[in-house]
């Protein structure tokens, strides 16, 4: 557990500046579109999608499938669990770009 926590903390340190940069881009885009600079949790999937589909998006992108497969691999190696996509029930999400995932343990 110690090494797993240490690795997760190192990832957090490396990814935090990137996440803050993306949140700032989202804030700027939301201000431009809506005149409001407050970013709420429900804004992030919507504006992240707009950012990645715009011409100003980074040239390095991964498909949703690639991201899920990579996360599944990490979760599998670290915790012997599986990450998979689940079907959304009607009305369960307010946005079609939100994905539902499940995390299940792998039987011994």
Legacy VTK file of the C-alpha trace (Angstrom):
# vtk DataFile Version 3.0
C-alpha trace
ASCII
DATASET POLYDATA
POINTS 108 float
0.000 0.000 0.000
2.813 2.442 0.775
4.285 2.240 -2.736
0.858 2.518 -4.353
0.050 5.643 -2.340
3.478 7.074 -3.114
2.999 6.422 -6.853
-0.471 8.011 -6.792
0.886 11.077 -4.986
3.672 11.407 -7.570
1.105 11.180 -10.378
-0.999 13.822 -8.653
2.003 16.166 -8.402
2.762 15.749 -12.107
-0.836 15.953 -13.330
-2.070 18.812 -11.115
-0.417 21.603 -13.188
-1.926 20.114 -16.368
-5.367 19.896 -14.754
-5.144 23.485 -13.501
-4.159 24.622 -16.990
-7.168 22.801 -18.482
-9.511 24.262 -15.840
-8.222 27.732 -16.734
-8.929 27.067 -20.428
-12.425 25.886 -19.472
-12.915 29.020 -17.349
-11.884 31.252 -20.262
-14.141 29.395 -22.703
-17.105 29.509 -20.324
-16.590 33.239 -19.742
-16.464 33.766 -23.505
-19.619 31.707 -24.149
-21.721 32.510 -21.076
-20.146 35.565 -19.446
-19.712 33.545 -16.242
-16.269 32.472 -15.034
-17.374 30.064 -12.293
-16.614 26.462 -13.278
-18.826 23.790 -11.765
-18.315 20.007 -11.862
-20.960 19.642 -14.571
-19.150 22.189 -16.778
-15.971 20.133 -17.044
-17.159 17.292 -19.349
-19.023 19.733 -21.595
-16.209 22.256 -22.001
-13.492 19.562 -22.128
-15.326 18.088 -25.095
-15.510 21.515 -26.735
-11.809 22.056 -26.107
-10.756 18.739 -27.627
-13.018 19.204 -30.637
-11.878 22.781 -31.298
-8.973 23.764 -33.524
-7.101 25.078 -30.472
-6.956 21.615 -28.891
-3.660 19.894 -28.308
-2.439 17.747 -31.176
-1.885 14.874 -28.734
-5.251 13.338 -27.956
-6.463 9.927 -26.906
-9.811 8.420 -27.713
-12.156 7.607 -24.852
-11.553 3.922 -25.499
-7.787 4.400 -25.202
-8.182 6.300 -21.933
-10.501 3.654 -20.442
-8.187 0.838 -21.569
-5.168 2.605 -20.048
-6.984 3.239 -16.760
-8.151 -0.381 -16.722
-4.570 -1.565 -17.162
-3.335 0.665 -14.302
-6.167 -0.366 -11.958
-5.600 -4.014 -12.863
-1.860 -3.874 -12.143
-2.137 -1.832 -8.934
-5.293 -3.220 -7.348
-6.164 -6.442 -9.249
-9.465 -4.864 -10.303
-11.203 -4.202 -13.633
-12.523 -0.895 -14.890
-15.282 -1.184 -17.469
-17.955 0.922 -19.097
-21.584 0.370 -18.172
-24.751 1.257 -20.010
-26.507 4.380 -18.709
-30.127 4.079 -17.735
-32.490 6.618 -19.351
-32.364 9.874 -17.409
-29.292 8.840 -15.414
-27.078 11.527 -16.954
-27.670 15.098 -18.017
-25.053 14.947 -20.791
-24.485 12.298 -23.491
-20.689 12.672 -23.189
-20.625 11.416 -19.604
-19.675 7.774 -19.277
-20.607 5.386 -16.497
-17.869 3.065 -15.297
-17.744 0.187 -12.876
-14.843 -1.055 -10.825
-14.919 -4.732 -9.908
-12.480 -6.994 -8.118
-10.950 -9.904 -9.979
-11.680 -13.257 -8.292
-8.610 -15.170 -7.105
LINES 1 109
108 0 1 2 3 4 5 6 7 8 9 10 11 12 13 14 15 16 17 18 19 20 21 22 23 24 25 26 27 28 29 30 31 32 33 34 35 36 37 38 39 40 41 42 43 44 45 46 47 48 49 50 51 52 53 54 55 56 57 58 59 60 61 62 63 64 65 66 67 68 69 70 71 72 73 74 75 76 77 78 79 80 81 82 83 84 85 86 87 88 89 90 91 92 93 94 95 96 97 98 99 100 101 102 103 104 105 106 107
